[in-house]
Amino acid sequence: MYKIFFRLVFKRLDPEQAHHLAFRWIRLAARVPVLRTFLAAALAPRYKELRTEALGLRMHGPFGLAAGFDKNAVGIDGMAMLGFDHVEIGTVTGEPQPGNPKQRLFRLVKDRALINRMGFNNDGSLRVAARLASRTPVFKPVVGVNIGKTKVVPEEEAVADYVKSAERLAPYADYLVVNVSSPNTPGLRNLQATEALRPLLSAVREAADRTASARRVPLLVKIAPDLADEDVDAVADLAVELGLDGIIATNTTIAREGLGLTSDPSLVKETGGLSGAPLKDRSLEVLRRLYARVGDRITLVGVGGIENAEDAWQRILAGATLVQGYSAFIYEGPFWGRAIHKGLAARLATSPYATLADAVGADVRKTA
């Protein structure tokens, strides 16, 4: 049913317009008590065997919404209603910004992919923090907060900009993510180099500890799939050295060659980050490499090209304790979370593993 609706309605709309329309409907549904209860029962069934503990947090399952969908923390309850066990909001920047000029979001339907050059359009950390502080949750998913650099802030002042966001948002975050891997903010990816990343992560850690002193807010870093293997290793080693809580692998890619893209070449050549199915192999490869390097010392989050339960299961076997999705939600619709959970429960039941935790990294350990 949804695929017919997508073809007849959403596909005819500008992708960003379609996003805002769908998100508005989700938020409205979550505000109606009887309706949201019914929808949550239908779309977000709970499986005891999928209960997950990660980052010191307990979740109904391992499957979450990646950053980018709810940039301003306006629809957390709605996304939980649809079956996401954790919701990562953002990316949020120190100051509000409109993002890049439109059109900045493109569908590659044949490839089940998206290209975006949104440019961190968001309300800014002050307003988002106020929104989180005043939130009265109906559903209680784990809420991650993803922070990035304000575009107009020069690279040499990036640390102070991240610290400002961390100070404002850490008190309301179940976990905090430093995003240094979006391709749509000039100079941002330069911060992935360990000589720049070390002081940045240390400063954000100190800011989070200072402003959320009653608890330790887990801190993660999100990396690009375009890093060379030796740079992936360097980030992994740095994360362990600094006592980081986790790594999210991976963000979107600027690559186009070698991905087997079949969509209209005029779309494929659009600048921005490519997400969705074509990213699957490289994201899985990066995840495997990270787990081989860090093992169980830090939490890994697999994201990039996850379309179905089998994809999620493969990420878990490759070392991910948590998995996230976004692009496939556009193509699969509101029953996507239900299908992922049902499929994961079925795979766990027929596997040799007693729990999901036992399955994490199992394929990598076999080849070690």
C-alpha positions as CSV (number, residue, x, y, z in Angstrom):
1,M,0.0,0.0,0.0
2,Y,2.7,2.5,0.9
3,K,4.7,1.8,-2.2
4,I,1.6,2.7,-4.3
5,F,1.2,5.8,-2.3
6,F,4.9,6.7,-2.7
7,R,4.6,6.2,-6.5
8,L,1.4,8.2,-6.9
9,V,2.0,11.0,-4.3
10,F,5.5,11.4,-2.8
11,K,7.4,10.6,-5.9
12,R,5.6,13.6,-7.6
13,L,6.6,16.0,-4.9
14,D,9.9,17.7,-4.4
15,P,11.8,15.4,-1.9
16,E,12.2,18.1,0.8
17,Q,8.5,19.1,0.5
18,A,7.5,15.4,0.7
19,H,9.7,15.0,3.8
20,H,8.0,18.0,5.6
21,L,4.6,16.7,4.7
22,A,5.2,13.2,5.9
23,F,6.9,14.4,9.1
24,R,3.9,16.7,9.8
25,W,1.5,13.8,9.5
26,I,3.7,11.7,11.8
27,R,3.8,14.5,14.5
28,L,0.1,15.1,14.2
29,A,-0.7,11.4,14.7
30,A,1.6,11.3,17.8
31,R,-0.5,14.0,19.4
32,V,-3.8,12.1,19.3
33,P,-3.9,9.8,22.4
34,V,-6.0,6.9,21.0
35,L,-4.5,7.0,17.5
36,R,-0.9,7.0,18.7
37,T,-1.6,4.1,21.1
38,F,-3.1,2.1,18.2
39,L,-0.3,3.0,15.8
40,A,2.4,2.1,18.3
41,A,0.8,-1.2,19.0
42,A,0.7,-1.9,15.2
43,L,4.0,-0.4,14.1
44,A,6.3,-0.8,17.2
45,P,5.7,-4.3,18.7
46,R,8.2,-5.3,21.4
47,Y,10.3,-8.4,21.3
48,K,11.9,-9.3,24.6
49,E,14.7,-11.1,23.0
50,L,15.8,-7.9,21.2
51,R,16.2,-5.8,24.3
52,T,19.5,-4.1,24.1
53,E,21.9,-2.5,26.5
54,A,24.4,-0.1,25.0
55,L,26.2,3.0,26.2
56,G,25.0,2.3,29.6
57,L,21.4,2.7,28.3
58,R,18.6,0.2,28.0
59,M,16.6,0.1,24.8
60,H,13.7,-2.0,23.5
61,G,15.8,-3.0,20.6
62,P,18.9,-2.1,18.6
63,F,17.3,-0.2,15.8
64,G,17.3,3.6,15.7
65,L,16.6,6.6,13.5
66,A,19.8,8.2,12.1
67,A,20.5,11.9,12.4
68,G,19.1,14.1,9.7
69,F,15.4,13.2,9.8
70,D,14.5,15.1,12.9
71,K,17.0,18.0,12.9
72,N,15.2,20.1,15.5
73,A,13.8,17.6,18.0
74,V,10.2,18.3,17.0
75,G,9.0,14.7,16.4
76,I,10.7,12.3,18.8
77,D,7.5,10.8,20.0
78,G,6.3,10.3,16.4
79,M,9.4,8.4,15.4
80,A,9.2,6.2,18.5
81,M,5.6,5.5,17.6
82,L,6.9,4.1,14.3
83,G,9.2,1.7,16.0
84,F,12.6,3.4,16.4
85,D,14.2,2.3,19.6
86,H,16.4,5.3,19.7
87,V,16.1,8.6,17.9
88,E,19.2,10.7,17.0
89,I,18.2,14.3,16.5
90,G,20.3,16.9,14.6
91,T,22.7,17.7,13.2
92,V,22.5,20.8,15.5
93,T,24.9,23.6,15.2
94,G,26.0,26.3,17.6
95,E,24.0,29.0,15.8
96,P,20.8,28.6,13.7
97,Q,21.4,28.4,10.0
98,P,19.2,28.0,6.9
99,G,21.4,25.5,5.2
100,N,22.3,25.5,1.5
101,P,20.1,26.9,-1.2
102,K,17.3,24.7,-2.5
103,Q,17.0,22.2,-4.3
104,R,19.3,20.3,-2.0
105,L,17.7,16.9,-1.7
106,F,17.4,14.4,-4.5
107,R,15.9,10.9,-4.8
108,L,17.7,8.2,-6.8
109,V,14.7,5.9,-6.9
110,K,16.3,3.2,-9.1
111,D,19.2,3.0,-6.7
112,R,17.0,3.3,-3.5
113,A,19.3,6.2,-2.5
114,L,19.3,9.9,-1.7
115,I,21.7,12.7,-2.4
116,N,21.6,15.6,0.0
117,R,23.5,18.8,0.4
118,M,21.2,20.2,3.1
119,G,24.1,22.0,4.9
120,F,23.0,21.5,8.5
121,N,19.8,23.5,8.3
122,N,18.6,23.7,11.9
123,D,17.2,26.0,14.7
124,G,20.6,26.2,16.5
125,S,21.6,24.7,19.8
126,L,19.9,27.2,22.1
127,R,16.4,26.7,20.7
128,V,16.8,22.9,20.4
129,A,18.1,22.7,24.0
130,A,15.0,24.7,25.1
131,R,12.8,22.3,23.2
132,L,14.3,19.3,24.7
133,A,14.1,20.8,28.2
134,S,10.4,21.5,27.9
135,R,9.6,18.1,26.3
136,T,7.0,16.0,28.1
137,P,7.5,12.6,26.4
138,V,4.7,10.3,25.5
139,F,7.1,7.5,24.4
140,K,10.5,7.2,25.9
141,P,13.1,6.2,23.3
142,V,16.7,6.9,23.9
143,V,17.5,10.3,22.5
144,G,20.9,11.0,20.9
145,V,22.0,14.5,20.0
146,N,24.2,15.0,17.0
147,I,26.2,18.2,16.9
148,G,28.2,19.8,14.1
149,K,30.0,23.0,13.1
150,T,28.2,26.2,12.2
151,K,29.1,27.0,8.6
152,V,30.3,30.6,9.1
153,V,32.6,29.6,12.0
154,P,36.2,29.2,10.6
155,E,37.9,25.9,11.1
156,E,40.3,27.3,13.7
157,E,37.3,28.2,15.9
158,A,35.5,24.9,15.4
159,V,36.3,23.6,18.9
160,A,34.6,26.5,20.6
161,D,31.6,26.2,18.4
162,Y,31.2,22.5,19.3
163,V,31.8,23.2,22.9
164,K,29.0,25.8,22.9
165,S,26.5,23.2,21.5
166,A,27.7,20.5,23.9
167,E,27.3,22.8,26.9
168,R,23.7,23.6,25.9
169,L,22.6,20.1,24.8
170,A,24.5,17.6,26.9
171,P,22.1,18.0,29.9
172,Y,19.2,16.7,27.7
173,A,21.0,14.1,25.7
174,D,21.0,10.4,26.4
175,Y,24.2,10.4,24.3
176,L,26.1,13.0,22.3
177,V,27.6,12.6,18.8
178,V,30.3,14.7,17.3
179,N,29.7,14.9,13.6
180,V,32.9,15.6,11.6
181,S,31.9,13.7,8.5
182,S,29.2,15.5,6.6
183,P,30.4,16.6,3.2
184,N,28.1,19.6,3.1
185,T,29.9,22.0,5.4
186,P,33.2,23.3,4.0
187,G,36.2,22.1,5.9
188,L,34.3,19.9,8.3
189,R,35.8,16.6,7.2
190,N,39.3,18.0,7.8
191,L,38.4,17.6,11.5
192,Q,38.5,13.8,11.1
193,A,42.3,14.0,11.0
194,T,43.5,12.8,14.4
195,E,45.6,15.9,15.1
196,A,42.4,18.0,14.8
197,L,40.0,15.4,16.3
198,R,41.9,14.8,19.5
199,P,41.5,18.3,20.9
200,L,37.9,18.6,19.6
201,L,36.7,15.4,21.3
202,S,38.6,16.2,24.5
203,A,37.0,19.6,24.7
204,V,33.5,18.3,24.0
205,R,34.0,15.6,26.7
206,E,35.0,18.2,29.2
207,A,32.1,20.4,28.3
208,A,29.6,17.6,28.7
209,D,31.0,16.6,32.0
210,R,30.9,20.2,33.2
211,T,27.3,20.9,32.3
212,A,25.8,17.4,32.9
213,S,27.7,16.7,36.1
214,A,25.0,14.4,37.7
215,R,25.8,11.7,35.1
216,R,28.2,10.8,32.4
217,V,26.8,11.5,29.0
218,P,28.2,8.9,26.5
219,L,30.2,10.6,23.7
220,L,30.5,9.2,20.1
221,V,32.0,10.3,16.9
222,K,30.5,9.8,13.4
223,I,32.9,9.1,10.6
224,A,32.8,9.1,6.8
225,P,32.9,6.0,4.6
226,D,35.4,7.8,2.4
227,L,38.2,7.6,5.0
228,A,41.2,5.6,3.9
229,D,41.6,2.3,5.8
230,E,44.6,3.7,7.7
231,D,42.6,6.7,8.8
232,V,39.8,4.5,10.0
233,D,42.4,2.7,12.1
234,A,43.7,6.0,13.4
235,V,40.2,7.1,14.5
236,A,39.6,3.7,16.2
237,D,42.9,4.0,18.1
238,L,42.1,7.6,19.1
239,A,38.7,6.6,20.3
240,V,40.1,3.9,22.6
241,E,42.9,6.3,23.8
242,L,40.4,9.0,24.8
243,G,38.0,6.6,26.4
244,L,35.3,7.5,23.8
245,D,32.0,5.6,24.2
246,G,31.4,4.8,20.6
247,I,31.9,5.3,16.8
248,I,29.1,5.7,14.3
249,A,30.0,4.2,11.0
250,T,29.2,5.7,8.6
251,N,27.9,9.0,7.3
252,T,27.1,9.7,3.6
253,T,29.6,9.3,0.8
254,I,30.9,11.8,-1.8
255,A,31.9,8.8,-4.0
256,R,29.9,8.0,-7.2
257,E,32.2,5.6,-9.1
258,G,32.1,1.9,-8.4
259,L,28.7,2.0,-6.7
260,G,26.7,0.6,-9.6
261,L,24.4,3.6,-9.8
262,T,21.7,3.3,-12.5
263,S,19.7,6.4,-11.9
264,D,19.6,9.4,-14.3
265,P,23.2,10.7,-14.7
266,S,21.9,14.2,-14.2
267,L,20.9,13.2,-10.7
268,V,23.9,11.1,-10.0
269,K,26.2,14.1,-10.7
270,E,24.5,16.3,-8.1
271,T,26.9,17.3,-5.4
272,G,26.3,16.3,-1.8
273,G,26.3,13.1,0.3
274,L,25.0,9.9,-1.1
275,S,23.1,7.7,1.3
276,G,21.0,4.5,0.9
277,A,21.6,1.1,-0.7
278,P,24.7,1.9,-2.7
279,L,26.5,2.7,0.6
280,K,25.9,-0.7,2.0
281,D,29.1,-2.5,1.2
282,R,31.6,0.2,2.2
283,S,29.8,1.0,5.4
284,L,29.8,-2.7,6.3
285,E,33.5,-2.9,5.4
286,V,34.4,0.1,7.7
287,L,32.4,-1.4,10.5
288,R,34.2,-4.7,10.2
289,R,37.5,-2.9,10.2
290,L,36.6,-0.9,13.3
291,Y,35.4,-4.0,15.3
292,A,38.6,-5.9,14.3
293,R,40.5,-2.9,15.8
294,V,38.5,-2.1,18.9
295,G,36.6,-5.3,19.7
296,D,34.2,-4.8,22.6
297,R,36.1,-1.9,24.2
298,I,33.7,0.7,22.7
299,T,30.2,0.6,21.2
300,L,29.9,0.6,17.4
301,V,26.8,1.9,15.6
302,G,26.2,0.6,12.1
303,V,24.5,2.9,9.6
304,G,24.5,3.3,5.9
305,G,22.5,1.3,3.4
306,I,20.5,-0.7,5.9
307,E,17.3,-1.6,4.1
308,N,15.9,-4.7,5.8
309,A,16.4,-7.1,8.7
310,E,19.1,-9.0,6.9
311,D,21.2,-5.9,6.5
312,A,20.7,-5.0,10.2
313,W,21.7,-8.6,11.2
314,Q,24.8,-8.4,9.1
315,R,25.8,-5.2,10.8
316,I,25.4,-6.9,14.2
317,L,27.5,-9.9,13.2
318,A,30.1,-7.4,11.9
319,G,30.3,-5.7,15.3
320,A,27.5,-3.2,15.7
321,T,25.6,-3.2,19.0
322,L,23.2,-0.6,17.5
323,V,22.0,0.0,14.0
324,Q,20.4,3.0,12.4
325,G,18.5,3.8,9.3
326,Y,17.0,6.8,7.4
327,S,17.1,6.6,3.6
328,A,15.2,3.3,3.3
329,F,12.4,4.7,5.5
330,I,11.6,7.0,2.6
331,Y,11.1,4.0,0.3
332,E,9.7,1.5,2.8
333,G,7.3,3.6,4.8
334,P,5.7,3.3,8.2
335,F,5.9,-0.5,8.5
336,W,9.7,-0.5,8.1
337,G,10.5,-0.5,11.8
338,R,8.0,-3.4,12.4
339,A,9.6,-5.4,9.6
340,I,13.1,-4.8,10.9
341,H,12.2,-6.0,14.4
342,K,10.3,-9.0,13.3
343,G,13.1,-10.1,11.0
344,L,15.8,-9.6,13.6
345,A,13.9,-11.7,16.1
346,A,13.5,-14.4,13.5
347,R,17.2,-14.4,12.7
348,L,18.2,-14.5,16.3
349,A,15.8,-17.4,17.0
350,T,17.4,-19.5,14.2
351,S,21.0,-18.5,15.0
352,P,23.5,-20.2,17.4
353,Y,23.4,-17.1,19.6
354,A,21.4,-16.9,22.8
355,T,21.2,-13.1,22.8
356,L,21.9,-10.3,20.4
357,A,24.9,-9.3,22.5
358,D,26.4,-12.8,21.8
359,A,26.0,-12.1,18.1
360,V,27.8,-8.8,18.1
361,G,31.0,-9.1,16.1
362,A,30.6,-12.9,15.7
363,D,31.6,-13.0,12.0
364,V,34.7,-10.9,12.6
365,R,35.8,-13.0,15.6
366,K,35.5,-16.1,13.4
367,T,38.1,-14.7,10.9
368,A,40.4,-13.2,13.5
